[in-house]
Amino acid sequence: MPAATTNKPTRFVLFETALGRCALLWRGGLVVGAALPERSETAMRAGLAARFPGAEEAEPPAMVREAAARIVRLLAGERIDLSEVPLDLGAGSELERKVWAAALRIPCGEVRTYGDIAREIGAPGAAQAVGAALGRNPVPIIVPCHRVVAGGGRSGGFSAPGGVSTKFRILRIEGAARRAEGALPMDLPLAVRPRG
């Protein structure tokens, strides 16, 4: 992952997707944050200001426009790989960066468990720490924390607006299925099962 860009100003852009209005934040040539839709634009702007004090809305450079366009396509149902979006994840701890890197490797349409990620990063038994690291993911959707679920068919958490409902909505858009376990939507809790 590229070096930190903390000495550069933070800028953001809002853009429409099938889920609603999302945001990307960048410093220099690297994305430093993302946000999924909030209940209102006021809530979105307040959340961005809290996470990135002093960030200013700006016309995005080509790299950010391309990343936003790829997110729009992903949330419209295309199988899009976002792992090549240039990110600055330097603010995370060493464990968080390992967890985020492992999540980046989960292909669109697949899920892993918190335990799978813990084993992948060489920390078996650290599933709770993996969940905590994913809860601090600064770039949800790009680092696809929504593709990580709890073991035993449970949903696990999701700290983005809308919580687990948003998580499973994105997974349904992606056509996600557990490896060798069948279609994920059959495992959804009743509260978020698709209707009909």
N, C-alpha and C positions, 0 to 999 in steps of 0.2 A: 504494500500500500504506500502511496506517495507520502512525502514528508508533510508535516503540519504547516498550515498557512495562517497561524494565529495573528500575524502582524498585518494582515490584509483586511480591508473592510468586508463585512458580511452583507450580502445582497439576497433578495428573495423575489420569486415570481409565483403568482397564483395561476392555476390553469384548470380547465374543466376536464373531467373524466366521467365514465359511466357510473362511478360511485358518487360523484359530486366534485366539488372544488378541492384540489390538492395543492401542495406547495413544494417547491425546491429552494434550498438555500445554498449559496456558494461563496467561496473566498478564492480569489485568483481563478485558477483553472480547475478547481476541485469542488465537488459537491460535499457539503458538510452537514446537511440536514434535509429532512423531508417530512411532510405532514400529510396525513390522510384527512378526509373531510370532517369538519366539525359541524355542530348543529346550526351554526350561522357564520357569516363572514366575520362578524365582530368577534366571535369566539375564536375563529381561526387566527385572526390578527393578534388577539390577546395572547394566545398560546405561543405564537411565533415570537412575540416580544418578550415573553417570560423565558423561553428557551434560548433565544439569541438576542439579548439586549442590544439595542442600537442598530439592528439589521434594517436595511432600507430596501423598499421595493424598487426594482430597476428592470430595464430591458435586459433579458438574459443573453449571454454570449451563445455562440453556436453549440458548444458542448452541452449547455443546460437545455437549450431548445431541443436538441436531439434526445437527451435523457427524458424530458417531459413527453415528447412525442412517443417514445418507446413505452412509457408508463401508460399513456392513453391507449395505445394498442393492446398492451397486456390486459388492462382492465376492461377492454372491449371484447376479450376472449381469445386473442392471438397468443400463441406460445412464443413469448419473447424472453430472451436472456438479457438481464440487466447487470450481469456480473462484470461487464467491461466499463461501466460508468466510472469515471475517475473520482475516487473518494478520498477524503481526508478523515480518517478514523483515529487520528493520533490522540484525541482527548480521552479515549477509553483506556482502561487498565490492560495489562498484558492478557489476562484471562478473557476480558471482554473482546479484545481484538481477535483472539483465537476462536471464540464462539462465533463472532460475526463473520470471520473468514470461512468457517465451516458452514454456516447458514448460506453464504453466498454460493457455495458449491451444490446446493440442493436444486435440481432441475425443476423448471416449471412443470406442474402436474404431479409432483411427488411430494411426500411429507417424510419427516423423520421425527423421532421422539427426542425428548430432552436427554434421555439416557443414551440414545444413539450419538448425539452430539458430544456428550461427556466422554464416551469411549473414543470417539474420533480424535478428540483433542488430547487424549492421554490422561484423562481425569475420571476414570470410571467411578461411579458413586457420587458424582458432583452434579446430578441432574438439577437440583434446586439452584445451584450457582449458575448453571446454564440458563435456567428460566429467568433469574434475576438479571443476568447480562443481556438477555434478549429484551427484557422490559426496559432497559436503558438504551436500546438501539436508536441511534440518532437519525437513521435513514430508513424507516420502515418502507416496505415495498421493494426498495432496491436491495437492501439486506433483508431477505424474505423471512422475517421472524414468524410470519403467519403460517409458514410451512413446517413449523415445529409444534408438535402436539404432545400431550402426556401419554404415557403407556396405558395399556388396557382399554383403549378406545375412548379415553377421556379427552376433553378438548384442551386442557391447560388454559392458561390465561392469555390475555391480549390487552396491552396497555393503550392501544390507539383508541380514538373515539369510536363508540359503538361496541367496544369490547369484543367478546367471543362471537357475537352476531356478525360483526364486520369481518373477523378472521375467517369464518366459514363462508361468508358471502364471496370473499376473494378466492378461497379454495374451490368453491363451486364454479366460479368464472374460469379458473385454471383447469377444471376437470380433474382435480387431485384425487389420487388413490394411494392407499398404503401399499408398499411393496408386498406382494404375495398375500395380502389380506383383503382384497376386494375393494369396492368403491367406498371412499370416505363418507359420502353423504349418509349412508346407512348407519354410520356410527355417531351421527350428530345428536346432541341432547335434544329432547323434545322441543325446547324453547327455540331452537334455531333450525330445526328440520325444515326442508323446503315444503311448502304447502302443495297439495294436489297430487 
